[in-house]
Amino acid sequence: MRTTLDIPESLIIEAMKVTNAKTKSEAIKEALKAQIARVKRQRLLSFKGKNDLDIDIDSTRKRK
């Protein structure tokens, strides 16, 4: 999909350097993937400590 964006050239060049991308499109794709993964991790971490999992491993595995 083609989209016109106004992104400072310096950001594109820096993104290409740090991601070793050969094209601008590749650099932008990598940046978007990294951002999406970061947000998903943050959302997952926001649940830390909020769920009370009262699980007895021994009974779950049918141990005595």
N, CA, C and O atoms as CSV, one atom per row, in Angstrom:
chain,resi,resn,atom,element,x,y,z
A,1,MET,N,N,0.850,-1.169,0.000
A,1,MET,CA,C,0.000,0.000,0.000
A,1,MET,C,C,0.901,1.239,0.000
A,1,MET,O,O,1.825,1.346,0.807
A,2,ARG,N,N,0.634,2.122,-0.867
A,2,ARG,CA,C,1.411,3.356,-0.943
A,2,ARG,C,C,0.748,4.425,-0.076
A,2,ARG,O,O,-0.468,4.612,-0.096
A,3,THR,N,N,1.594,5.115,0.684
A,3,THR,CA,C,1.126,6.187,1.555
A,3,THR,C,C,2.172,7.297,1.529
A,3,THR,O,O,3.375,7.034,1.521
A,4,THR,N,N,1.710,8.505,1.516
A,4,THR,CA,C,2.620,9.638,1.567
A,4,THR,C,C,2.755,10.088,3.005
A,4,THR,O,O,1.761,10.377,3.671
A,5,LEU,N,N,3.995,10.147,3.487
A,5,LEU,CA,C,4.262,10.560,4.859
A,5,LEU,C,C,5.312,11.656,4.861
A,5,LEU,O,O,6.188,11.695,3.997
A,6,ASP,N,N,5.217,12.542,5.833
A,6,ASP,CA,C,6.214,13.589,5.993
A,6,ASP,C,C,7.071,13.233,7.203
A,6,ASP,O,O,6.768,13.615,8.334
A,7,ILE,N,N,8.152,12.492,6.941
A,7,ILE,CA,C,9.056,12.031,7.999
A,7,ILE,C,C,10.401,12.699,7.767
A,7,ILE,O,O,10.925,12.678,6.653
A,8,PRO,N,N,10.963,13.292,8.816
A,8,PRO,CA,C,12.278,13.926,8.646
A,8,PRO,C,C,13.318,12.935,8.106
A,8,PRO,O,O,13.421,11.804,8.583
A,9,GLU,N,N,14.064,13.369,7.132
A,9,GLU,CA,C,15.070,12.513,6.486
A,9,GLU,C,C,16.083,11.987,7.497
A,9,GLU,O,O,16.548,10.853,7.383
A,10,SER,N,N,16.424,12.812,8.488
A,10,SER,CA,C,17.411,12.386,9.490
A,10,SER,C,C,16.911,11.180,10.285
A,10,SER,O,O,17.699,10.306,10.647
A,11,LEU,N,N,15.611,11.130,10.557
A,11,LEU,CA,C,15.056,9.973,11.273
A,11,LEU,C,C,15.105,8.722,10.422
A,11,LEU,O,O,15.414,7.637,10.914
A,12,ILE,N,N,14.804,8.872,9.157
A,12,ILE,CA,C,14.842,7.736,8.244
A,12,ILE,C,C,16.270,7.198,8.136
A,12,ILE,O,O,16.491,5.989,8.194
A,13,ILE,N,N,17.220,8.092,7.981
A,13,ILE,CA,C,18.618,7.679,7.852
A,13,ILE,C,C,19.085,6.971,9.119
A,13,ILE,O,O,19.744,5.934,9.046
A,14,GLU,N,N,18.744,7.528,10.279
A,14,GLU,CA,C,19.132,6.893,11.540
A,14,GLU,C,C,18.469,5.521,11.696
A,14,GLU,O,O,19.112,4.563,12.123
A,15,ALA,N,N,17.198,5.434,11.353
A,15,ALA,CA,C,16.484,4.152,11.431
A,15,ALA,C,C,17.124,3.123,10.504
A,15,ALA,O,O,17.244,1.952,10.866
A,16,MET,N,N,17.530,3.547,9.324
A,16,MET,CA,C,18.168,2.632,8.382
A,16,MET,C,C,19.512,2.142,8.930
A,16,MET,O,O,19.881,0.983,8.739
A,17,LYS,N,N,20.234,3.027,9.608
A,17,LYS,CA,C,21.526,2.645,10.174
A,17,LYS,C,C,21.356,1.640,11.313
A,17,LYS,O,O,22.039,0.617,11.343
A,18,VAL,N,N,20.455,1.924,12.242
A,18,VAL,CA,C,20.335,1.057,13.423
A,18,VAL,C,C,19.667,-0.279,13.110
A,18,VAL,O,O,19.889,-1.259,13.820
A,19,THR,N,N,18.855,-0.329,12.061
A,19,THR,CA,C,18.192,-1.588,11.702
A,19,THR,C,C,18.907,-2.314,10.572
A,19,THR,O,O,18.517,-3.418,10.194
A,20,ASN,N,N,19.946,-1.700,10.036
A,20,ASN,CA,C,20.664,-2.254,8.877
A,20,ASN,C,C,19.731,-2.467,7.687
A,20,ASN,O,O,19.923,-3.381,6.885
A,21,ALA,N,N,18.729,-1.614,7.588
A,21,ALA,CA,C,17.782,-1.701,6.477
A,21,ALA,C,C,18.423,-1.148,5.210
A,21,ALA,O,O,19.184,-0.182,5.250
A,22,LYS,N,N,18.105,-1.768,4.106
A,22,LYS,CA,C,18.649,-1.327,2.822
A,22,LYS,C,C,17.747,-0.294,2.141
A,22,LYS,O,O,18.194,0.462,1.279
A,23,THR,N,N,16.473,-0.274,2.539
A,23,THR,CA,C,15.531,0.674,1.939
A,23,THR,C,C,14.779,1.417,3.033
A,23,THR,O,O,14.732,0.986,4.185
A,24,LYS,N,N,14.205,2.522,2.652
A,24,LYS,CA,C,13.394,3.292,3.591
A,24,LYS,C,C,12.175,2.500,4.037
A,24,LYS,O,O,11.807,2.517,5.212
A,25,SER,N,N,11.557,1.812,3.101
A,25,SER,CA,C,10.373,1.008,3.431
A,25,SER,C,C,10.716,-0.068,4.453
A,25,SER,O,O,9.960,-0.299,5.397
A,26,GLU,N,N,11.843,-0.715,4.263
A,26,GLU,CA,C,12.273,-1.765,5.185
A,26,GLU,C,C,12.500,-1.186,6.586
A,26,GLU,O,O,12.123,-1.802,7.583
A,27,ALA,N,N,13.109,-0.015,6.657
A,27,ALA,CA,C,13.363,0.635,7.944
A,27,ALA,C,C,12.051,0.984,8.645
A,27,ALA,O,O,11.918,0.785,9.853
A,28,ILE,N,N,11.097,1.497,7.897
A,28,ILE,CA,C,9.809,1.876,8.485
A,28,ILE,C,C,9.055,0.639,8.955
A,28,ILE,O,O,8.440,0.654,10.022
A,29,LYS,N,N,9.099,-0.430,8.169
A,29,LYS,CA,C,8.433,-1.676,8.562
A,29,LYS,C,C,9.026,-2.215,9.854
A,29,LYS,O,O,8.292,-2.640,10.747
A,30,GLU,N,N,10.352,-2.199,9.959
A,30,GLU,CA,C,11.017,-2.685,11.168
A,30,GLU,C,C,10.654,-1.822,12.368
A,30,GLU,O,O,10.429,-2.341,13.462
A,31,ALA,N,N,10.597,-0.517,12.171
A,31,ALA,CA,C,10.239,0.388,13.261
A,31,ALA,C,C,8.806,0.147,13.731
A,31,ALA,O,O,8.536,0.146,14.932
A,32,LEU,N,N,7.900,-0.055,12.796
A,32,LEU,CA,C,6.510,-0.329,13.156
A,32,LEU,C,C,6.375,-1.657,13.894
A,32,LEU,O,O,5.644,-1.751,14.880
A,33,LYS,N,N,7.076,-2.680,13.420
A,33,LYS,CA,C,7.034,-3.981,14.095
A,33,LYS,C,C,7.560,-3.869,15.521
A,33,LYS,O,O,6.979,-4.432,16.449
A,34,ALA,N,N,8.664,-3.137,15.693
A,34,ALA,CA,C,9.250,-2.967,17.021
A,34,ALA,C,C,8.304,-2.209,17.947
A,34,ALA,O,O,8.168,-2.563,19.118
A,35,GLN,N,N,7.657,-1.181,17.439
A,35,GLN,CA,C,6.713,-0.401,18.236
A,35,GLN,C,C,5.508,-1.246,18.647
A,35,GLN,O,O,5.071,-1.192,19.796
A,36,ILE,N,N,4.979,-2.015,17.718
A,36,ILE,CA,C,3.835,-2.878,18.011
A,36,ILE,C,C,4.208,-3.901,19.084
A,36,ILE,O,O,3.441,-4.127,20.020
A,37,ALA,N,N,5.379,-4.517,18.949
A,37,ALA,CA,C,5.826,-5.503,19.933
A,37,ALA,C,C,6.003,-4.854,21.306
A,37,ALA,O,O,5.645,-5.448,22.323
A,38,ARG,N,N,6.554,-3.635,21.340
A,38,ARG,CA,C,6.763,-2.929,22.609
A,38,ARG,C,C,5.437,-2.643,23.301
A,38,ARG,O,O,5.313,-2.849,24.508
A,39,VAL,N,N,4.454,-2.176,22.559
A,39,VAL,CA,C,3.147,-1.867,23.132
A,39,VAL,C,C,2.470,-3.140,23.636
A,39,VAL,O,O,1.859,-3.129,24.705
A,40,LYS,N,N,2.568,-4.225,22.890
A,40,LYS,CA,C,1.975,-5.496,23.320
A,40,LYS,C,C,2.615,-5.982,24.616
A,40,LYS,O,O,1.923,-6.476,25.508
A,41,ARG,N,N,3.955,-5.841,24.722
A,41,ARG,CA,C,4.640,-6.239,25.963
A,41,ARG,C,C,4.170,-5.388,27.130
A,41,ARG,O,O,3.932,-5.909,28.220
A,42,GLN,N,N,4.033,-4.084,26.913
A,42,GLN,CA,C,3.566,-3.196,27.977
A,42,GLN,C,C,2.173,-3.574,28.437
A,42,GLN,O,O,1.898,-3.588,29.637
A,43,ARG,N,N,1.296,-3.880,27.504
A,43,ARG,CA,C,-0.066,-4.282,27.862
A,43,ARG,C,C,-0.061,-5.567,28.662
A,43,ARG,O,O,-0.796,-5.696,29.641
A,44,LEU,N,N,0.759,-6.515,28.254
A,44,LEU,CA,C,0.856,-7.777,28.971
A,44,LEU,C,C,1.418,-7.561,30.376
A,44,LEU,O,O,0.928,-8.150,31.339
A,45,LEU,N,N,2.438,-6.723,30.492
A,45,LEU,CA,C,3.028,-6.446,31.795
A,45,LEU,C,C,2.075,-5.698,32.723
A,45,LEU,O,O,2.221,-5.763,33.943
A,46,SER,N,N,1.108,-4.993,32.156
A,46,SER,CA,C,0.161,-4.259,33.001
A,46,SER,C,C,-0.722,-5.208,33.806
A,46,SER,O,O,-1.343,-4.789,34.783
A,47,PHE,N,N,-0.787,-6.475,33.414
A,47,PHE,CA,C,-1.576,-7.461,34.143
A,47,PHE,C,C,-0.794,-8.099,35.287
A,47,PHE,O,O,-1.367,-8.833,36.092
A,48,LYS,N,N,0.511,-7.825,35.368
A,48,LYS,CA,C,1.355,-8.444,36.386
A,48,LYS,C,C,0.813,-8.132,37.780
A,48,LYS,O,O,0.628,-6.974,38.154
A,49,GLY,N,N,0.567,-9.194,38.530
A,49,GLY,CA,C,0.091,-9.045,39.897
A,49,GLY,C,C,-1.404,-8.835,40.027
A,49,GLY,O,O,-1.905,-8.749,41.148
A,50,LYS,N,N,-2.123,-8.749,38.946
A,50,LYS,CA,C,-3.558,-8.489,39.005
A,50,LYS,C,C,-4.386,-9.760,38.988
A,50,LYS,O,O,-5.557,-9.742,39.367
A,51,ASN,N,N,-3.800,-10.848,38.560
A,51,ASN,CA,C,-4.520,-12.115,38.512
A,51,ASN,C,C,-4.027,-13.013,39.632
A,51,ASN,O,O,-2.830,-13.280,39.739
A,52,ASP,N,N,-4.940,-13.475,40.462
A,52,ASP,CA,C,-4.584,-14.365,41.545
A,52,ASP,C,C,-4.755,-15.795,41.055
A,52,ASP,O,O,-5.872,-16.299,40.932
A,53,LEU,N,N,-3.654,-16.421,40.784
A,53,LEU,CA,C,-3.689,-17.783,40.287
A,53,LEU,C,C,-3.382,-18.730,41.447
A,53,LEU,O,O,-2.221,-19.008,41.747
A,54,ASP,N,N,-4.429,-19.212,42.086
A,54,ASP,CA,C,-4.276,-20.131,43.208
A,54,ASP,C,C,-4.250,-21.548,42.642
A,54,ASP,O,O,-5.248,-22.268,42.660
A,55,ILE,N,N,-3.078,-21.921,42.141
A,55,ILE,CA,C,-2.939,-23.215,41.481
A,55,ILE,C,C,-2.009,-24.092,42.310
A,55,ILE,O,O,-0.926,-23.670,42.716
A,56,ASP,N,N,-2.451,-25.308,42.550
A,56,ASP,CA,C,-1.612,-26.286,43.230
A,56,ASP,C,C,-1.040,-27.211,42.157
A,56,ASP,O,O,-1.740,-28.069,41.618
A,57,ILE,N,N,0.229,-27.020,41.863
A,57,ILE,CA,C,0.877,-27.765,40.789
A,57,ILE,C,C,0.785,-29.273,41.031
A,57,ILE,O,O,0.547,-30.040,40.098
A,58,ASP,N,N,0.972,-29.693,42.276
A,58,ASP,CA,C,0.953,-31.129,42.571
A,58,ASP,C,C,-0.404,-31.734,42.250
A,58,ASP,O,O,-0.469,-32.807,41.650
A,59,SER,N,N,-1.477,-31.077,42.631
A,59,SER,CA,C,-2.799,-31.637,42.339
A,59,SER,C,C,-3.135,-31.552,40.858
A,59,SER,O,O,-3.846,-32.404,40.325
A,60,THR,N,N,-2.624,-30.526,40.202
A,60,THR,CA,C,-2.844,-30.398,38.767
A,60,THR,C,C,-2.174,-31.542,38.022
A,60,THR,O,O,-2.713,-32.077,37.053
A,61,ARG,N,N,-0.988,-31.905,38.495
A,61,ARG,CA,C,-0.246,-32.994,37.844
A,61,ARG,C,C,-0.577,-34.356,38.467
A,61,ARG,O,O,0.061,-35.360,38.147
A,62,LYS,N,N,-1.563,-34.385,39.345
A,62,LYS,CA,C,-2.042,-35.596,39.989
A,62,LYS,C,C,-0.936,-36.317,40.762
A,62,LYS,O,O,-0.782,-37.536,40.686
A,63,ARG,N,N,-0.185,-35.526,41.499
A,63,ARG,CA,C,0.865,-36.084,42.363
A,63,ARG,C,C,0.317,-36.215,43.777
A,63,ARG,O,O,-0.656,-35.557,44.146
A,64,LYS,N,N,0.946,-37.056,44.547
A,64,LYS,CA,C,0.534,-37.230,45.949
A,64,LYS,C,C,1.260,-36.287,46.840
A,64,LYS,O,O,1.041,-36.290,48.051
